[in-house]
Structure formats: structure tokens, C-alpha cells
């Protein structure tokens, strides 16, 4: 299973049945006059109060938590006097670990891909939260189920993004200049020494001084490869941006949109440029999905009616396919044989091979997220105060549950 995140906004939730005693967990069930409807697959969603888990007829929310990108593990936190209580939940079994107490007040930011490590900061600035307030030093705490492991005071204005695959390093957004940030670069911090450094290039060579990419645009969405080794992030509105390869070669660069590829195992980065007109229209009209086998990235710009088909092996756009234009926030999900796109109240199903043969259907409210069940038999659609699920081939609604205050459907919970 692959979960998408608006700019590495990795999923947050609390566990389902049996976890009601955990601090900060608020269960909601149906009443005798309105029987609760069981949702077929456990879902992670974002609601006004924070994050929530929908499992069967259970609805639970928690405002201070962050999950692994596959939705299998959640680290939850709660104030504990002047300190922070922290525990981990297995979303498959709903088992919660014993609580540990972290000294000081901390905000969870990023979970390692394997669900074992957690990075926290003292502020609520997140990788998808826009420009942070100015600061010269950033406290970062790295913890696991046994408590704190590293306490770092990093020079500069940084926001944790992801762990390296071996958990010895932490990728961060390093905002520049620190006290009045207007751009950022991606760096990796050695957790043993606390020293930050540049990423390698795709051929694993060191980046020369002054050749690190600095980004000013919008990080629209990120997806993690099914094997958990590569993180892909869609960036838009990058006029005048130069990639590391341009800075090294001296060539001019002017990418308006690209996919930033971050190898969590080998610590290199590479940018896949998207052709015109990607990045010309609003960022919200762009969406990205990865095929279940991890071999293809599909990037859609609904404003121009264009889908780019990217080979993750070649790290290159293989083709672009025109579509009908649409307006509104874009959402995407990919299965073994179909790509689903949504904007406004319209959902479109494309054959994955040719990206043609469309089937369109409408829903009652503007779409707020698309998630495909693991067996491909149900497409979940977020709407205003509800989640519905549909036959992916016809669009016929198969069921619906009310979700008051729904902001977005994020992904599936539990392990594959």
C-alpha cells in the first residue's frame, strides 16, 4: 500500500477498538436511532479536530500524532505536566506500547519508514505548513518506544522531513536565511554527531559547495515507494529554479514543476523535470500517484488537462497524455489497471496502460481525497462531512459513513 501526503504531511491517527483508554482519544459511534455504518477498510482521515481513524463502526480522533507513511504505525503524544507522554500504536492490531515520558514539550513531526523512530521539534512548523517563523537554532528530539535517543540543537531553521533507511540520519528542510526564511534546501543530519550536510547526486558523487538546490515553490504532495526506499515529492511554481546538475554544469535552469526524488537508503536526490504547462497553474490543481508495483509515477495537472507518465527506473517522463480540463483541487489514486483522478465533484477512471478510455462520474460534494482499497474493489472518496465508497469500474456508490468536520481522506490504515 502507498499513502500520499501533502508535502510529506505523513498521516496521523489513533488506534481503533480497544484503545479508548489512551489519552486524547475520542470515540464516536452511532445511536439507536441512527445505526452506525461499518466501513469496509480502516482509513486514516484528517478532521477539524486533528486526525482520525475510521475502523468498522469506530471513529477515533487525536490531535497530536504522526504515522508512518504506510499507515501501519502511529506515534501519539500528549502533554504530561511540563513534559510529553509518547506511545506507539500498531494500527493493524490496535495494540499500544507503554507510554514513555520525553523531557520538555515536543511536537511530533516525522516517523521512520519502518515505524520505529520518531522526530519531534518544539514548534508546530511542518514540512507542508509553509514558511516557518525565523529562528537561528532548532531543537530536535529523536525517540523510539523506549524513550529519547538523540537531543540535538541544530544550527539554523530546520524542519524534519524523513529518516534515512538505516535511521542513522534525518533529512530536513533547511530554511534560508534562518531568521527571515524565503527558500529552503534539503539536507541530511548525522544523528550521531548532529552535523548536517548536503545530499549526494544520483551517481552518488558529492555535491560541490554552492551547488545545493534551493527551492522557493510549493511542495504539493509526496508519495513513498512501496518498498519504502524512495520518497517522491511534487513541487510546483519554481520560476528560475536551478537543479544541482544545472549549478554544477553552469547551464541555466527554469523549471516550473518537478518531482524531487529522495533515496532514503543511498542518500541521493534527483529532480525529474515536468514539461510545460505543469507548474503554470495553481499548485492545488496538481496531484500525483504511484503504481502498486512502484514502477510508474502519474502526475496530473487538471487545469491544463495533462497527465505525465514517469518511469521510476529511468527517472524520466516517458510521455504526456491530454485529458479534459477541470477546476478545483486535484486528487489521484492508482491501482493495478486504473488511474483515478478527481477535481471538483467529478471522478475520472483511466486505463493505466494508455491513460485513456475514461469513465466519469459525479459525487454530491467536492472531492477531498481518493483512496483505493488494497484489493482494488472499492474507491473511497472524501466529501463534505462524509466518506463514500464506490465501484471503481462504474462509480456506483456502495456505501457511505458520516464524518463530521472531514478535511481530507489520507490513506489506508494497518499493514498490507
Secondary structure as UniProt FT lines:
FT   STRAND          4..5
FT   TURN            6..7
FT   TURN            17..18
FT   TURN            20..21
FT   TURN            23..24
FT   STRAND          26..28
FT   TURN            32..33
FT   STRAND          39..47
FT   TURN            48..49
FT   STRAND          50..56
FT   STRAND          58..62
FT   STRAND          65..67
FT   TURN            69..70
FT   STRAND          73..80
FT   TURN            81..82
FT   STRAND          83..90
FT   TURN            91..93
FT   STRAND          100..102
FT   STRAND          107..111
FT   TURN            113..114
FT   STRAND          118..121
FT   TURN            127..128
FT   STRAND          137..144
FT   TURN            145..146
FT   STRAND          147..155
FT   STRAND          157..163
FT   TURN            165..166
FT   STRAND          169..176
FT   TURN            178..179
FT   STRAND          183..190
FT   TURN            191..193
FT   STRAND          196..197
FT   TURN            202..203
FT   TURN            209..210
FT   STRAND          218..224
FT   TURN            226..227
FT   STRAND          230..241
FT   HELIX           244..249
FT   STRAND          255..263
FT   TURN            264..266
FT   STRAND          268..273
FT   TURN            276..280
FT   HELIX           283..285
FT   STRAND          286..290
FT   TURN            292..293
FT   STRAND          296..301
FT   TURN            302..305
FT   STRAND          306..311
FT   TURN            312..315
FT   STRAND          316..322
FT   STRAND          330..334
FT   STRAND          338..343
FT   TURN            344..345
FT   STRAND          346..351
FT   TURN            352..354
FT   STRAND          359..362
FT   STRAND          370..372
FT   TURN            374..375
FT   STRAND          379..383
FT   TURN            384..385
FT   STRAND          386..390
FT   TURN            392..394
FT   STRAND          397..402
FT   TURN            404..405
FT   STRAND          406..412
//
